[in-house]
Amino acid sequence: MRIQHNIAALNATRQLATNNSALSKNIQKLSSGYKINSAADDAAGLAISEKMRAQIRGLDQATNNANDGISLVQTAEGALNETASILQRMAELATQASNGTYQDDVDRTNLQTEVDRLKKEIDRISTSTNFNQINLLDGSLSSASGAKKVSYTIGTTTSSPTATGGVAASQSVTVSAAGATSTGALDITYLDNDGNVKTVSVSYAGAADDNANIQNALNATSLADHFDITVSSEKITLTAKEKGASKFHLVSVAQSIDGAASTEKTLGTYTAGKDDVFTMDLSTVDASNAASIGTFEIDGKKFQIVKTGQKAQNGYIAISTDTGKVSTKDDTDSVVAQLKQYGLDAKANATDGNIDITAAKSDEKSGNSLMFQIGDSATDDQQVSLNIADMSTKGLGITDIDISTQSGALAAINVIKTAINTVSTQRAELGALQNRLEHAVNNLGTTSENLTSAESRIRDVDMAKEMMEMTKNQVLAQAAQSMLAQANQLPQSILKLLQ
């Protein structure tokens, strides 16, 4: 028997401390409801739980974001509903004014008065419709500046063929070689891989039916590096060797026969790839000459060069210069400035009359898009962009409609119907986006619920199991206390040996 060290008491004391510590943790878990209250409880579990918590809170906020987006879309679509109603009334008035039973100076003038008031209301709706002070219909949320499709016409020249970017088809154009008895000439303009305008000029001698002579002359030029050239039956066919966007798209073919300029000139519609540049040469435009009136179309918007103060023909947007020409630097700068008002990435080329139009970037989030964050990560697949075109009379192309004459009313019908289709298309896009956002909200709610359940299994305490553990630890603690008391009585037995 030893008196200096009470080993039994030390053992009971250690066990009591262990039981009290376990009991304290039981009480902490039961009172907090969490199985993990500190990193010491479960370091790996805590790390996983914290990541899940961040994701859950992000998803919950993304749900709010998507719901806010739905409210914004509904605001815009509701306003466009009224714009559509106004356009329907304007179409009714134009149809009414087209009837021969009305007089210009009285009846049609009164009808035009209502049209003018309705146009002002469309403009008011476009400028006043906003969500949280974000203007929705004034064009400030229009898509990325730049052009995806460009074509232009001078005089009566038609705009064909079409070069479509990105498709697996080469562009071809055929011109007639008929009528040449001594010489013929071709000026062929195309875009190279870098978007630069290239022109090849070639002359050929001999009769038009000398197909081999003509083909040899063309094959001797750099044109043969980019186009397959065939001459058959007095026709010259050029087919681009490259396929897809920005691959040697043909822009124009100008031809002369026996020294006289041919009336046949074919211009191409160029569909640009990302960041491609299309150059329009408007230097020969003369608004006062019917043979050289300049019109062009960019992404569905039709423009016409006119003298300052004049109106464009129905269906076209007026681009004005002082003389109705684009032959000086001031003219070119003026045209560029006006095109920029319509969201186009235009700039003056080094040559007067040449204007470069740059294609929009393919990135969905480029331009003035309004971006909705509908996920917890900063990745493209968790963001949705909204573009709303200019829904003013200018953006709809109805600024200059005039039904005060029968001919003007007849022309206005198609212009207004085009505007109705534009509004309907925009409303359809908004409706589709709203449906997408509603599905996103449902998915976010489901994901958040499942992640919360997973995080709960890691972090939350099982109250029944923990209560069982606490009961056990309470009994052990009480037993340890009792044994400590017994151990403390053991040294007293030594006194009996001393008697």
Backbone torsions as a table, in degrees:
resi	resn	phi	psi	omega
1	MET	NA	136.6	-177.4
2	ARG	-117.4	144.0	-178.8
3	ILE	-105.7	-27.6	-174.9
4	GLN	-70.0	-33.0	-178.9
5	HIS	-130.4	123.5	176.8
6	ASN	-95.1	86.3	-175.2
7	ILE	-61.8	-38.4	-180.0
8	ALA	-61.9	-41.3	179.7
9	ALA	-67.4	-39.8	178.2
10	LEU	-61.7	-43.1	179.4
11	ASN	-63.4	-42.8	179.6
12	ALA	-65.5	-37.1	179.1
13	THR	-65.3	-43.1	179.8
14	ARG	-63.5	-44.6	179.6
15	GLN	-63.5	-37.5	179.3
16	LEU	-64.5	-41.8	178.5
17	ALA	-63.2	-42.5	179.3
18	THR	-62.1	-44.7	-178.9
19	ASN	-66.2	-39.4	178.9
20	ASN	-65.1	-39.0	177.7
21	SER	-64.0	-45.1	178.7
22	ALA	-63.2	-39.8	179.1
23	LEU	-64.8	-38.5	178.6
24	SER	-62.9	-40.4	178.1
25	LYS	-67.8	-37.1	176.2
26	ASN	-59.4	-46.0	-178.6
27	ILE	-63.5	-41.3	179.0
28	GLN	-61.6	-45.4	-179.2
29	LYS	-66.4	-41.6	-179.4
30	LEU	-69.2	-35.4	-178.5
31	SER	-77.3	-29.5	-180.0
32	SER	-92.3	-25.8	-176.3
33	GLY	84.2	0.0	-178.8
34	TYR	-108.3	138.1	174.5
35	LYS	-76.1	-30.7	179.4
36	ILE	-114.5	108.6	178.4
37	ASN	-105.1	-16.2	176.7
38	SER	-152.7	165.5	-179.2
39	ALA	-59.2	-28.1	-179.1
40	ALA	-66.3	-25.5	-180.0
41	ASP	-67.9	-40.9	179.4
42	ASP	-168.7	94.7	-174.6
43	ALA	-60.9	-49.1	-179.0
44	ALA	-66.2	-42.2	178.9
45	GLY	-62.4	-39.3	178.7
46	LEU	-62.7	-44.2	-179.2
47	ALA	-61.7	-45.1	179.5
48	ILE	-64.5	-42.2	-178.8
49	SER	-62.7	-42.4	-178.8
50	GLU	-64.9	-40.1	177.0
51	LYS	-63.1	-41.4	179.0
52	MET	-64.9	-39.7	179.0
53	ARG	-61.1	-42.1	178.5
54	ALA	-62.4	-41.8	179.7
55	GLN	-65.9	-42.0	-179.2
56	ILE	-63.4	-45.7	-179.7
57	ARG	-65.3	-36.9	176.0
58	GLY	-63.8	-41.8	178.9
59	LEU	-65.4	-39.3	178.8
60	ASP	-64.4	-40.5	177.8
61	GLN	-70.1	-35.7	177.0
62	ALA	-61.7	-35.6	175.5
63	THR	-61.0	-44.0	176.9
64	ASN	-62.7	-40.7	179.3
65	ASN	-60.8	-45.2	-178.9
66	ALA	-64.7	-38.7	177.5
67	ASN	-65.2	-38.4	175.2
68	ASP	-63.9	-38.7	177.3
69	GLY	-62.8	-39.9	177.1
70	ILE	-60.8	-42.9	179.2
71	SER	-62.5	-41.4	178.9
72	LEU	-63.5	-46.3	-179.7
73	VAL	-61.6	-41.4	179.1
74	GLN	-63.5	-36.6	177.8
75	THR	-62.9	-46.5	-179.2
76	ALA	-66.0	-44.7	-177.3
77	GLU	-67.0	-35.8	177.8
78	GLY	-63.5	-39.0	178.1
79	ALA	-68.1	-39.3	179.8
80	LEU	-68.2	-25.3	175.3
81	ASN	-59.8	-41.0	179.3
82	GLU	-73.1	-36.4	175.9
83	THR	-60.5	-40.8	179.0
84	ALA	-63.2	-40.1	178.3
85	SER	-62.8	-40.1	178.7
86	ILE	-64.5	-43.4	179.4
87	LEU	-63.6	-36.5	177.2
88	GLN	-62.2	-39.9	177.8
89	ARG	-66.7	-38.9	178.7
90	MET	-65.3	-38.4	176.9
91	ALA	-63.7	-38.6	177.3
92	GLU	-63.1	-43.0	179.7
93	LEU	-66.0	-40.3	179.3
94	ALA	-64.3	-40.9	177.8
95	THR	-64.5	-39.7	178.7
96	GLN	-64.4	-44.0	-178.4
97	ALA	-69.6	-19.2	179.7
98	SER	-73.9	-15.8	-177.2
99	ASN	-72.9	142.0	-177.3
100	GLY	-74.2	-1.2	-178.0
101	THR	-86.5	2.2	-177.0
102	TYR	-109.9	151.7	177.5
103	GLN	-99.4	145.7	-177.8
104	ASP	-65.9	-51.2	-169.2
105	ASP	-74.1	-13.2	180.0
106	VAL	-119.9	-66.6	-172.0
107	ASP	-68.6	-52.9	-177.3
108	ARG	-69.2	-29.5	175.5
109	THR	-63.7	-40.9	177.7
110	ASN	-66.6	-38.1	177.2
111	LEU	-65.3	-38.7	178.1
112	GLN	-65.2	-32.4	177.7
113	THR	-60.4	-43.7	178.1
114	GLU	-66.5	-39.5	177.9
115	VAL	-59.6	-42.7	179.7
116	ASP	-62.2	-41.3	178.2
117	ARG	-65.8	-39.8	179.1
118	LEU	-65.5	-37.7	176.3
119	LYS	-62.3	-39.8	178.3
120	LYS	-63.9	-36.0	179.5
121	GLU	-70.1	-37.0	175.7
122	ILE	-61.1	-42.7	178.1
123	ASP	-65.1	-38.9	179.3
124	ARG	-64.9	-41.8	177.9
125	ILE	-62.1	-40.7	-177.1
126	SER	-67.4	-30.9	-177.5
127	THR	-92.4	-22.6	-174.5
128	SER	-99.7	-15.1	-179.9
129	THR	-75.4	115.2	-179.5
130	ASN	-146.0	162.2	176.5
131	PHE	-131.8	117.0	-176.8
132	ASN	53.3	41.9	178.3
133	GLN	66.4	19.5	172.4
134	ILE	-100.4	114.3	179.2
135	ASN	-67.4	135.5	-172.2
136	LEU	-106.8	-32.4	-168.8
137	LEU	-117.7	7.0	-175.8
138	ASP	-91.8	7.0	179.7
139	GLY	94.4	-6.9	-179.3
140	SER	-70.0	-15.0	176.7
141	LEU	-109.8	22.3	-179.5
142	SER	-68.9	163.8	-175.8
143	SER	-66.8	173.1	-175.9
144	ALA	-53.2	138.7	179.6
145	SER	-65.5	154.7	-178.9
146	GLY	121.0	179.1	-176.0
147	ALA	-128.2	142.8	174.9
148	LYS	-103.2	-26.9	179.6
149	LYS	-141.1	129.4	-177.0
150	VAL	-132.7	133.2	169.8
151	SER	-144.0	153.2	177.4
152	TYR	-147.6	156.3	-175.1
153	THR	-137.0	137.9	173.6
154	ILE	-120.7	124.0	-176.8
155	GLY	71.3	-133.7	-176.9
156	THR	-98.3	10.3	-178.1
157	THR	-64.4	133.9	178.9
158	THR	-84.8	159.0	-177.4
159	SER	-104.4	87.1	174.9
160	SER	-154.4	157.3	1.3
161	PRO	-82.3	-173.7	178.9
162	THR	-109.3	130.4	174.2
163	ALA	-105.5	113.5	-176.0
164	THR	-101.1	119.5	-177.2
165	GLY	-70.7	139.6	172.2
166	GLY	87.0	-5.3	-179.0
167	VAL	-95.5	158.1	-177.3
168	ALA	-87.8	59.0	178.3
169	ALA	-148.4	135.4	178.0
170	SER	-84.4	154.8	-179.0
171	GLN	-89.6	137.9	178.7
172	SER	-127.8	151.3	172.6
173	VAL	-145.2	140.4	-179.8
174	THR	-121.6	131.6	176.5
175	VAL	-124.2	154.5	-177.7
176	SER	-84.3	140.1	174.7
177	ALA	-108.2	9.9	-175.8
178	ALA	-70.1	148.0	173.0
179	GLY	99.6	-11.1	-179.1
180	ALA	-81.8	126.3	177.3
181	THR	-107.6	-24.7	179.9
182	SER	-125.6	-57.7	-178.9
183	THR	-138.8	154.3	172.6
184	GLY	-136.4	159.8	-179.0
185	ALA	-144.7	147.1	177.5
186	LEU	-131.0	135.9	167.4
187	ASP	-113.5	113.4	-174.1
188	ILE	-114.5	121.6	-178.0
189	THR	-113.3	132.4	-179.7
190	TYR	-146.6	166.8	178.3
191	LEU	-101.8	133.7	177.8
192	ASP	-87.7	-174.3	-176.2
193	ASN	-59.4	-28.3	-178.2
194	ASP	-91.3	5.5	179.6
195	GLY	82.7	8.2	179.4
196	ASN	-82.2	143.9	178.9
197	VAL	-82.3	126.3	178.2
198	LYS	-119.4	141.4	178.4
199	THR	-127.1	131.0	176.2
200	VAL	-117.7	128.5	177.0
201	SER	-113.3	135.5	-178.5
202	VAL	-144.5	141.9	175.4
203	SER	-116.1	146.2	178.1
204	TYR	-133.0	143.3	-177.7
205	ALA	-105.6	155.8	174.9
206	GLY	103.6	175.1	-178.4
207	ALA	-68.8	157.9	-176.6
208	ALA	-64.0	-25.8	-177.9
209	ASP	-84.7	2.8	176.5
210	ASP	-85.1	74.9	-173.0
211	ASN	-59.8	-40.9	-177.9
212	ALA	-64.6	-38.8	179.7
213	ASN	-62.1	-44.1	-179.3
214	ILE	-67.0	-45.0	-177.0
215	GLN	-65.5	-38.4	178.1
216	ASN	-62.1	-38.7	179.5
217	ALA	-64.8	-40.1	-179.6
218	LEU	-72.8	-39.1	-179.2
219	ASN	-66.4	-20.7	-179.1
220	ALA	-78.4	-5.9	-179.0
221	THR	-99.6	169.8	177.4
222	SER	-68.0	-11.0	178.7
223	LEU	-59.5	-32.4	-177.9
224	ALA	-67.5	-17.2	177.6
225	ASP	-72.2	-23.7	-172.8
226	HIS	-118.1	-17.8	-176.7
227	PHE	-130.5	141.5	168.1
228	ASP	-81.3	126.3	-173.7
229	ILE	-113.1	125.6	174.9
230	THR	-130.6	138.6	177.4
231	VAL	-124.5	120.2	-177.3
232	SER	-154.1	137.4	176.3
233	SER	53.1	45.1	177.1
234	GLU	61.8	29.0	176.5
235	LYS	-130.4	139.6	179.1
236	ILE	-108.9	123.5	-179.9
237	THR	-117.3	126.6	177.6
238	LEU	-113.7	124.0	180.0
239	THR	-122.9	122.5	-178.8
240	ALA	-62.7	133.1	-179.7
241	LYS	-75.2	-32.8	-178.4
242	GLU	-86.0	154.0	-178.9
243	LYS	-121.3	154.4	174.7
244	GLY	92.8	-179.1	-176.5
245	ALA	-66.5	148.1	175.6
246	SER	55.0	35.9	178.7
247	LYS	-122.0	84.8	172.4
248	PHE	51.5	52.3	176.4
249	HIS	-73.7	132.2	178.8
250	LEU	-74.2	132.7	179.9
251	VAL	-101.9	-48.9	-177.6
252	SER	-155.8	157.1	171.9
253	VAL	-132.0	118.1	175.9
254	ALA	-111.4	136.6	-171.8
255	GLN	-131.7	143.8	171.5
256	SER	-131.0	147.0	-178.2
257	ILE	-127.8	125.4	-179.8
258	ASP	55.0	36.7	176.0
259	GLY	85.0	-11.0	179.6
260	ALA	-100.9	135.5	-178.6
261	ALA	-64.9	132.8	178.8
262	SER	-81.0	147.7	176.8
263	THR	-76.2	-12.8	-177.4
264	GLU	-86.0	117.0	177.9
265	LYS	-143.5	125.5	-175.9
266	THR	-111.2	126.6	178.5
267	LEU	-111.8	148.8	-177.3
268	GLY	-103.5	150.4	168.4
269	THR	-91.4	122.9	-174.3
270	TYR	-103.7	122.0	174.6
271	THR	-100.6	114.7	-170.3
272	ALA	-86.0	148.5	167.9
273	GLY	-86.5	-177.8	-178.1
274	LYS	-56.3	125.5	176.0
275	ASP	66.4	10.0	176.2
276	ASP	-70.6	157.9	-177.8
277	VAL	-122.0	133.3	175.0
278	PHE	-115.6	133.4	-179.0
279	THR	-107.6	123.5	174.2
280	MET	-98.8	128.8	176.4
281	ASP	-100.7	102.5	-177.9
282	LEU	-105.2	18.2	-173.0
283	SER	-67.4	-22.6	-178.3
284	THR	-96.4	7.0	179.5
285	VAL	-69.7	138.5	173.4
286	ASP	-147.2	104.9	-173.7
287	ALA	-63.8	-19.1	-179.0
288	SER	-87.4	-4.3	-177.0
289	ASN	-119.4	116.8	-176.0
290	ALA	-59.9	-25.8	-178.3
291	ALA	-78.6	-11.5	-177.8
292	SER	-135.7	30.9	173.4
293	ILE	-67.2	134.1	-176.8
294	GLY	-102.1	120.9	172.5
295	THR	-128.4	149.2	176.7
296	PHE	-152.0	158.0	-177.9
297	GLU	-127.4	130.9	179.7
298	ILE	-131.7	115.7	-179.9
299	ASP	50.6	42.3	175.5
300	GLY	88.5	-12.7	177.3
301	LYS	-90.0	128.8	-177.9
302	LYS	-102.0	129.4	-177.9
303	PHE	-121.2	154.3	175.5
304	GLN	-140.5	134.4	175.9
305	ILE	-77.1	124.7	179.5
306	VAL	-134.4	166.4	172.1
307	LYS	-73.2	149.4	178.6
308	THR	-55.8	129.5	-179.6
309	GLY	96.8	-16.8	178.6
310	GLN	-89.8	159.1	177.3
311	LYS	-99.3	150.6	173.8
312	ALA	-79.3	162.8	176.7
313	GLN	-65.9	159.0	-176.1
314	ASN	-56.9	136.4	179.9
315	GLY	91.5	-6.1	-178.7
316	TYR	-116.2	150.3	175.7
317	ILE	-95.8	130.2	-176.5
318	ALA	-76.1	127.8	169.6
319	ILE	-115.2	111.2	-168.4
320	SER	-104.9	146.7	167.3
321	THR	-131.8	162.4	-175.1
322	ASP	-59.1	-35.0	-176.0
323	THR	-107.1	-6.4	-174.4
324	GLY	78.2	15.6	178.3
325	LYS	-123.0	166.3	174.7
326	VAL	-128.0	68.8	-172.6
327	SER	-120.8	-2.3	178.2
328	THR	-128.2	167.2	178.3
329	LYS	-61.7	-38.7	178.5
330	ASP	-62.8	-40.1	177.8
331	ASP	-61.7	-47.4	-178.5
332	THR	-61.3	-45.0	179.5
333	ASP	-62.0	-37.5	179.8
334	SER	-65.0	-44.0	179.0
335	VAL	-63.3	-43.3	179.2
336	VAL	-59.9	-45.5	-178.9
337	ALA	-61.2	-39.7	-179.7
338	GLN	-71.4	-37.2	178.0
339	LEU	-65.1	-36.9	179.7
340	LYS	-63.3	-28.0	177.3
341	GLN	-64.1	-21.1	179.4
342	TYR	-101.2	21.4	174.1
343	GLY	75.9	19.1	-178.1
344	LEU	-97.4	138.3	179.3
345	ASP	-84.5	83.5	-175.9
346	ALA	-113.0	149.1	174.0
347	LYS	-152.2	155.0	-179.3
348	ALA	-74.3	135.6	174.4
349	ASN	-79.6	170.2	-179.4
350	ALA	-62.1	-28.3	-177.9
351	THR	-95.2	134.9	177.3
352	ASP	-60.4	135.5	-178.3
353	GLY	91.6	-13.6	177.7
354	ASN	-98.3	128.4	-177.2
355	ILE	-127.1	128.9	179.5
356	ASP	-94.0	130.7	174.4
357	ILE	-113.7	122.5	-178.4
358	THR	-98.0	135.2	-179.6
359	ALA	-68.8	151.0	177.2
360	ALA	-69.1	148.9	173.9
361	LYS	-64.9	149.3	-178.4
362	SER	-78.6	-11.1	-179.5
363	ASP	-62.2	125.4	-177.9
364	GLU	-59.8	-27.3	-174.0
365	LYS	-94.6	7.8	-179.1
366	SER	-76.9	170.9	178.6
367	GLY	74.9	-144.5	-175.0
368	ASN	-103.2	30.6	-177.9
369	SER	-61.8	146.2	171.3
370	LEU	-96.0	120.4	-172.4
371	MET	-102.4	129.5	175.9
372	PHE	-101.5	128.1	176.7
373	GLN	-90.2	107.3	-175.0
374	ILE	-116.8	29.0	176.7
375	GLY	-153.3	179.1	-176.5
376	ASP	-98.3	3.9	-179.0
377	SER	-125.0	153.8	-179.2
378	ALA	-88.8	55.7	178.9
379	THR	-116.9	156.6	-174.8
380	ASP	-59.4	-34.0	-176.1
381	ASP	-76.1	-2.6	177.6
382	GLN	-115.9	23.2	178.0
383	GLN	-135.3	143.6	179.6
384	VAL	-127.7	133.9	-178.4
385	SER	-104.4	148.2	178.0
386	LEU	-124.4	127.6	172.2
387	ASN	-121.5	133.8	175.6
388	ILE	-127.3	122.9	-178.2
389	ALA	-69.4	167.8	177.5
390	ASP	-67.5	115.9	-177.4
391	MET	-103.3	22.4	173.9
392	SER	-82.2	175.3	177.6
393	THR	-62.5	-31.7	177.6
394	LYS	-66.9	-47.6	-179.7
395	GLY	-66.1	-30.3	-179.8
396	LEU	-87.3	-7.1	177.1
397	GLY	75.1	25.5	-177.6
398	ILE	-115.8	15.3	-177.3
399	THR	-59.2	-40.8	-171.1
400	ASP	-102.0	12.1	-179.4
401	ILE	-65.9	139.2	-175.1
402	ASP	-140.8	114.7	-179.4
403	ILE	-105.5	20.5	-179.1
404	SER	-76.9	-5.9	172.1
405	THR	-129.3	159.4	-178.2
406	GLN	-65.5	-41.2	179.9
407	SER	-65.7	-39.3	177.8
408	GLY	-65.5	-38.0	179.0
409	ALA	-66.4	-40.9	178.8
410	LEU	-62.6	-42.4	179.2
411	ALA	-67.9	-32.6	-176.6
412	ALA	-68.6	-26.7	-177.0
413	ILE	-57.7	-50.1	-178.7
414	ASN	-67.7	-36.5	179.1
415	VAL	-63.0	-43.5	-179.3
416	ILE	-67.8	-39.5	178.3
417	LYS	-63.4	-37.3	175.5
418	THR	-62.4	-41.2	178.3
419	ALA	-64.4	-39.0	177.6
420	ILE	-62.0	-43.0	178.3
421	ASN	-63.7	-36.8	178.5
422	THR	-63.7	-45.6	178.7
423	VAL	-65.0	-42.2	-179.6
424	SER	-63.2	-40.0	178.3
425	THR	-63.5	-42.8	178.9
426	GLN	-64.7	-40.1	178.0
427	ARG	-64.8	-39.3	178.9
428	ALA	-63.0	-40.3	178.3
429	GLU	-64.7	-40.0	178.2
430	LEU	-66.0	-42.0	178.7
431	GLY	-63.2	-40.3	178.0
432	ALA	-64.3	-40.0	178.9
433	LEU	-66.3	-39.6	177.9
434	GLN	-61.3	-43.6	178.0
435	ASN	-61.1	-40.8	179.2
436	ARG	-62.9	-43.3	-179.1
437	LEU	-66.0	-36.1	178.2
438	GLU	-65.6	-39.9	174.9
439	HIS	-64.7	-37.4	178.6
440	ALA	-62.8	-41.1	178.8
441	VAL	-60.9	-44.5	179.1
442	ASN	-61.7	-43.1	-179.5
443	ASN	-66.9	-40.2	179.1
444	LEU	-62.8	-40.5	179.3
445	GLY	-64.1	-42.5	179.0
446	THR	-65.0	-44.6	-179.9
447	THR	-63.2	-43.5	179.5
448	SER	-62.4	-40.8	179.5
449	GLU	-63.1	-45.5	-179.1
450	ASN	-67.0	-39.3	177.9
451	LEU	-67.8	-36.9	177.9
452	THR	-63.4	-40.0	177.8
453	SER	-63.7	-41.8	179.4
454	ALA	-65.9	-42.7	179.7
455	GLU	-66.2	-33.4	179.1
456	SER	-65.2	-39.4	-179.8
457	ARG	-65.1	-29.6	179.4
458	ILE	-81.5	-42.6	-166.3
459	ARG	-100.0	-35.1	-172.6
460	ASP	-80.9	149.0	-179.4
461	VAL	-87.0	144.6	171.3
462	ASP	-84.4	104.8	-171.2
463	MET	-60.0	-42.6	-178.2
464	ALA	-64.5	-45.7	-179.8
465	LYS	-64.9	-41.3	-178.2
466	GLU	-69.2	-33.3	177.1
467	MET	-65.6	-38.0	176.9
468	MET	-63.1	-43.7	178.4
469	GLU	-63.3	-40.0	-179.0
470	MET	-66.0	-40.1	178.6
471	THR	-61.6	-44.6	177.5
472	LYS	-59.5	-47.1	-177.6
473	ASN	-67.6	-31.1	175.8
474	GLN	-64.6	-44.0	179.3
475	VAL	-63.4	-44.0	179.8
476	LEU	-63.7	-39.2	179.2
477	ALA	-64.5	-43.9	179.1
478	GLN	-64.6	-39.1	178.2
479	ALA	-64.7	-39.8	179.2
480	ALA	-64.2	-39.1	177.4
481	GLN	-63.1	-42.1	-179.5
482	SER	-65.1	-42.2	-179.5
483	MET	-67.9	-32.7	177.2
484	LEU	-64.6	-39.1	178.0
485	ALA	-64.3	-41.6	178.9
486	GLN	-65.3	-40.7	-179.5
487	ALA	-64.2	-33.9	179.5
488	ASN	-69.3	-19.9	178.5
489	GLN	-84.3	-16.9	-176.1
490	LEU	-60.5	-43.8	-178.5
491	PRO	-60.0	-24.5	-179.3
492	GLN	-66.9	-21.7	178.7
493	SER	-68.5	-17.7	179.2
494	ILE	-67.7	-27.5	-178.8
495	LEU	-61.6	-29.8	179.7
496	LYS	-66.3	-28.8	177.7
497	LEU	-72.5	-23.1	-177.5
498	LEU	-87.8	-5.2	-178.8
499	GLN	-77.4	NA	NA
